Amino acid sequence: MHLTFLGTGGGAPSLQRNVTSIAFTRAQSGETWLFDCGEGTQLQFMRSSLKPGKVDRIFITHLHGDHIFGLPGLLTSRSMAGLTTPMTVYGPKGLKTFVETALSISGSYTDYPLTIVEIEAGWTLDDGAFRISAWPLSHPVECYGYRIEQHDKPGLLDAARLKAEGVPRGPWFQQLKQGECVTLEDGRVINGADYLGPATPGKKLAIFGDTAPTEAALHLAADVDLMVHETTLEAAMVEKANGRGHSTTLQAADLAKRAGAKRLIATHFSSRYLARDMSRLLAECQTIFPCTELASDLAVFTV
């Protein structure tokens, strides 16, 4: 699995970085889920190795422009490219009105099934491989962070033990691999769960929207393998950051430490910060949470 940062700036695009959009690509299928879609996301797609046709779900954290102004264009271009696969967009109340209004007054349309789901806090999706929950954050408008949990991978089936106990090979082995029960021709009932090795725990990620410190964040990021959090401003500007519903470097790092996260990727940097400033921001994070990395536009991180 990979995270590709299509934009890492906050508020407005700059010469250093585009505004927020993060692509989560699943390893086996190559399917991509997009988290936020700021202005210019389409161009960033063209500069990356991502394939727009693989995007089938978009999750919006909140309705500020630097997180959604690229959405109508991306949805429209998808039709112009001849893509016909369904698309589902998730986000706070008002998202449906925003998308439908933008498409309507611009004379745009989609040639594929488009579903817009206005979410509330709680479980948002479970597709059998991953489940996603939305957690409310502290920002001037309704805003969420998303927790992505991969289902545990079942342990390996002990075929040698089954053979030793006289269980013949057959199509029922697939059911046993899923931990299901099967009834053999001789009447024996075999419980697959009894023949499975230890399960491999699934990966867990937390992708935050914009937020000032909030206790809900501890639950959102609890024990995740990877946490993506905004660090809009440096530690010395804490009052300004929190007053506008944002966090500082030290606050993001402190949360990662308290939540038990394994890695922190900092993003959503104010346009006041130039390339020469980034090592200082990283150093601030690492004083509290050494396993911190800074995102940059088009950077790819392996989960």
C-alpha positions as CSV (number, residue, x, y, z in Angstrom):
1,M,0.0,0.0,0.0
2,H,1.2,3.5,-0.8
3,L,0.3,7.1,0.1
4,T,1.0,9.7,-2.6
5,F,0.9,13.3,-1.5
6,L,-0.5,15.3,-4.4
7,G,-0.6,18.5,-2.4
8,T,0.9,19.5,1.0
9,G,0.1,23.1,1.4
10,G,-2.6,24.8,3.5
11,G,-4.9,27.7,2.6
12,A,-3.7,28.4,-1.0
13,P,-1.3,26.9,-3.5
14,S,2.2,28.4,-3.7
15,L,5.3,27.9,-5.8
16,Q,6.5,25.5,-3.2
17,R,3.5,23.2,-2.9
18,N,-0.1,22.6,-4.1
19,V,-3.0,22.4,-1.7
20,T,-4.3,19.3,0.0
21,S,-4.9,15.9,-1.7
22,I,-3.6,12.5,-0.7
23,A,-4.0,9.3,-2.7
24,F,-4.2,5.9,-0.9
25,T,-3.3,3.1,-3.3
26,R,-4.1,-0.5,-2.4
27,A,-1.3,-2.9,-3.3
28,Q,-3.0,-5.9,-4.9
29,S,-5.8,-4.2,-6.8
30,G,-4.2,-0.8,-7.6
31,E,-7.4,0.8,-6.6
32,T,-7.0,4.3,-5.3
33,W,-8.9,6.3,-2.7
34,L,-8.5,10.0,-2.7
35,F,-8.5,12.0,0.5
36,D,-9.5,15.6,-0.3
37,C,-9.2,17.2,-3.7
38,G,-7.9,20.7,-3.6
39,E,-7.4,23.0,-6.5
40,G,-4.9,21.7,-9.0
41,T,-5.2,18.0,-8.0
42,Q,-5.8,17.0,-11.6
43,L,-2.4,18.5,-12.7
44,Q,-0.7,16.7,-9.8
45,F,-2.2,13.4,-11.0
46,M,-0.6,14.0,-14.4
47,R,2.8,14.6,-12.7
48,S,2.5,11.3,-10.7
49,S,2.3,7.6,-11.7
50,L,-1.3,7.4,-10.5
51,K,-4.1,6.4,-12.9
52,P,-7.3,8.4,-12.6
53,G,-9.3,5.4,-13.8
54,K,-8.3,3.6,-10.6
55,V,-9.9,6.2,-8.4
56,D,-13.3,4.9,-7.3
57,R,-13.8,6.6,-3.9
58,I,-13.1,10.2,-2.7
59,F,-13.2,11.1,1.0
60,I,-13.5,14.8,1.8
61,T,-12.5,16.0,5.3
62,H,-14.3,19.4,5.2
63,L,-15.6,22.0,2.8
64,H,-12.9,24.6,2.8
65,G,-11.8,25.5,-0.6
66,D,-8.2,24.2,-0.3
67,H,-9.7,20.8,0.2
68,I,-12.6,20.7,-2.3
69,F,-12.1,23.2,-5.1
70,G,-10.5,20.6,-7.4
71,L,-13.4,18.2,-7.0
72,P,-15.9,19.4,-9.7
73,G,-13.1,19.5,-12.3
74,L,-11.9,16.1,-11.5
75,L,-15.4,14.6,-11.6
76,T,-16.1,16.3,-15.0
77,S,-12.7,15.3,-16.5
78,R,-13.4,11.7,-15.6
79,S,-16.4,11.8,-17.9
80,M,-14.5,13.6,-20.7
81,A,-11.9,10.8,-20.5
82,G,-14.6,8.2,-21.2
83,L,-14.4,6.5,-17.8
84,T,-17.7,4.8,-16.9
85,T,-17.0,3.0,-13.6
86,P,-18.9,4.2,-10.6
87,M,-17.6,6.9,-8.3
88,T,-18.6,7.5,-4.6
89,V,-17.7,10.7,-2.8
90,Y,-18.0,10.9,1.0
91,G,-17.9,14.1,3.1
92,P,-19.7,16.4,5.5
93,K,-23.2,17.9,5.0
94,G,-23.3,20.4,2.2
95,L,-21.0,18.3,-0.1
96,K,-24.0,17.2,-2.3
97,T,-25.2,20.7,-2.8
98,F,-21.7,21.9,-3.6
99,V,-21.0,19.3,-6.2
100,E,-24.5,19.4,-7.8
101,T,-24.4,23.2,-8.0
102,A,-21.0,23.4,-9.5
103,L,-21.8,20.9,-12.2
104,S,-25.2,22.4,-12.9
105,I,-24.3,26.1,-13.3
106,S,-21.2,25.2,-15.4
107,G,-23.3,23.0,-17.7
108,S,-21.2,20.0,-16.7
109,Y,-22.2,16.4,-16.2
110,T,-21.0,12.9,-15.4
111,D,-21.5,9.9,-17.7
112,Y,-20.9,7.4,-14.9
113,P,-22.9,6.5,-11.7
114,L,-22.0,9.2,-9.1
115,T,-23.0,8.7,-5.5
116,I,-22.5,11.4,-2.9
117,V,-22.7,10.3,0.7
118,E,-22.9,13.0,3.4
119,I,-21.4,11.4,6.5
120,E,-21.6,11.7,10.2
121,A,-19.2,10.5,12.9
122,G,-18.9,6.7,12.9
123,W,-18.4,3.9,10.4
124,T,-18.4,5.1,6.9
125,L,-17.4,2.1,4.8
126,D,-16.5,-1.6,5.0
127,D,-15.7,-3.2,1.6
128,G,-14.5,-6.5,3.1
129,A,-10.8,-5.6,2.8
130,F,-10.8,-2.3,4.6
131,R,-13.2,-0.4,6.9
132,I,-13.2,3.4,7.4
133,S,-14.5,5.4,10.3
134,A,-15.0,9.2,10.5
135,W,-14.0,11.1,13.6
136,P,-15.1,14.8,14.3
137,L,-12.3,17.3,14.6
138,S,-11.9,20.8,15.9
139,H,-12.2,23.3,13.1
140,P,-14.4,26.3,12.2
141,V,-16.5,24.2,9.9
142,E,-17.6,20.6,10.2
143,C,-14.5,18.5,9.7
144,Y,-13.5,14.9,10.0
145,G,-10.5,12.7,10.1
146,Y,-10.6,9.2,8.6
147,R,-9.3,6.0,10.3
148,I,-8.5,3.3,7.8
149,E,-8.3,-0.3,9.1
150,Q,-7.3,-3.2,7.0
151,H,-9.0,-6.5,8.0
152,D,-6.7,-9.0,9.5
153,K,-5.4,-11.6,7.0
154,P,-6.3,-15.1,8.0
155,G,-3.5,-17.5,9.0
156,L,-2.3,-20.2,6.6
157,L,-4.3,-23.5,6.4
158,D,-2.4,-26.4,7.9
159,A,-2.9,-28.8,4.9
160,A,-0.5,-31.4,6.4
161,R,-2.5,-31.8,9.5
162,L,-5.7,-32.1,7.5
163,K,-4.1,-34.8,5.4
164,A,-2.9,-36.6,8.5
165,E,-6.5,-36.6,9.9
166,G,-7.9,-38.0,6.7
167,V,-9.5,-34.9,5.3
168,P,-9.2,-35.2,1.5
169,R,-8.4,-32.3,-0.7
170,G,-11.3,-30.7,-2.5
171,P,-13.0,-27.4,-3.3
172,W,-14.0,-27.2,0.4
173,F,-10.4,-26.2,1.2
174,Q,-11.3,-22.7,0.1
175,Q,-14.0,-22.6,2.7
176,L,-11.6,-23.9,5.3
177,K,-9.1,-21.2,4.5
178,Q,-11.8,-18.7,5.3
179,G,-12.3,-20.3,8.7
180,E,-15.7,-21.8,7.7
181,C,-17.2,-25.2,8.6
182,V,-17.6,-27.9,6.0
183,T,-19.4,-31.2,6.2
184,L,-17.5,-34.1,4.6
185,E,-19.2,-37.1,2.8
186,D,-18.6,-39.3,5.8
187,G,-20.5,-36.8,8.0
188,R,-17.6,-35.3,9.8
189,V,-17.9,-31.5,10.4
190,I,-14.5,-29.8,10.0
191,N,-14.1,-26.3,11.4
192,G,-11.6,-24.4,9.3
193,A,-10.7,-22.0,12.2
194,D,-9.2,-25.0,14.0
195,Y,-6.7,-25.5,11.3
196,L,-5.6,-21.9,10.7
197,G,-2.3,-20.4,11.8
198,P,-2.1,-17.0,13.5
199,A,-3.7,-14.2,11.6
200,T,-1.6,-11.3,10.3
201,P,-2.8,-8.0,11.7
202,G,-4.0,-5.5,9.1
203,K,-2.5,-2.1,8.8
204,K,-4.1,0.9,10.4
205,L,-3.8,4.5,9.2
206,A,-5.2,7.8,10.4
207,I,-5.6,10.7,7.9
208,F,-6.6,13.9,9.6
209,G,-8.4,16.9,8.2
210,D,-7.6,20.4,9.6
211,T,-7.8,20.5,13.4
212,A,-6.8,22.2,16.6
213,P,-5.9,19.7,19.4
214,T,-8.9,17.6,20.4
215,E,-9.4,14.5,22.6
216,A,-11.1,12.7,19.7
217,A,-7.8,12.7,17.9
218,L,-6.4,10.1,20.4
219,H,-9.1,7.6,19.4
220,L,-8.7,8.4,15.7
221,A,-5.0,7.7,15.8
222,A,-4.8,5.0,18.5
223,D,-2.0,2.5,17.7
224,V,-2.0,3.3,14.0
225,D,0.9,2.2,11.8
226,L,0.9,5.6,10.1
227,M,-0.6,8.9,11.1
228,V,-1.0,11.9,8.7
229,H,-1.5,15.1,10.5
230,E,-1.4,18.8,9.6
231,T,1.4,21.0,11.0
232,T,0.2,24.3,9.6
233,L,2.5,26.4,11.7
234,E,5.6,26.2,13.9
235,A,5.5,25.8,17.7
236,A,6.1,29.5,18.4
237,M,2.8,30.4,16.6
238,V,0.6,28.1,18.7
239,E,-2.0,30.8,19.5
240,K,-2.5,31.7,15.8
241,A,-2.7,28.1,14.8
242,N,-5.2,27.0,17.4
243,G,-7.3,30.2,17.0
244,R,-7.8,29.2,13.3
245,G,-8.5,25.5,14.0
246,H,-5.0,24.3,13.2
247,S,-2.1,22.6,14.9
248,T,1.6,23.2,15.3
249,T,4.5,20.9,14.8
250,L,4.9,20.1,18.5
251,Q,1.1,19.5,18.9
252,A,1.0,17.0,16.0
253,A,4.1,15.2,17.4
254,D,2.7,15.1,20.9
255,L,-0.5,13.5,19.6
256,A,1.4,10.9,17.7
257,K,3.4,10.0,20.9
258,R,0.3,9.9,23.1
259,A,-1.7,7.9,20.6
260,G,0.9,5.2,20.2
261,A,1.4,5.8,16.5
262,K,4.3,4.1,14.8
263,R,5.0,6.9,12.2
264,L,3.9,10.4,11.7
265,I,3.8,12.2,8.3
266,A,3.4,16.0,8.7
267,T,1.7,17.9,6.0
268,H,-0.5,21.0,5.3
269,F,2.2,23.6,5.7
270,S,1.5,27.3,5.6
271,S,2.7,29.1,2.5
272,R,5.0,31.2,4.7
273,Y,7.4,28.3,4.8
274,L,9.9,27.9,2.0
275,A,12.2,24.9,1.3
276,R,14.9,26.3,3.6
277,D,12.4,26.2,6.5
278,M,11.4,22.6,6.3
279,S,14.3,21.1,8.2
280,R,13.5,23.4,11.1
281,L,9.9,22.2,11.2
282,L,11.0,18.6,11.0
283,A,13.4,19.1,13.9
284,E,10.6,20.5,16.0
285,C,8.5,17.4,15.4
286,Q,11.4,15.0,16.1
287,T,12.2,16.5,19.5
288,I,9.0,14.8,20.7
289,F,8.4,12.1,18.1
290,P,11.5,10.9,16.3
291,C,9.6,8.8,13.8
292,T,8.4,11.9,12.0
293,E,8.7,12.6,8.2
294,L,7.6,15.6,6.3
295,A,5.5,15.2,3.2
296,S,6.3,17.0,0.0
297,D,4.3,17.3,-3.2
298,L,4.4,14.0,-5.2
299,A,6.2,12.1,-2.4
300,V,5.3,8.5,-2.1
301,F,5.3,6.6,1.3
302,T,5.0,2.9,1.7
303,V,2.6,1.6,4.3
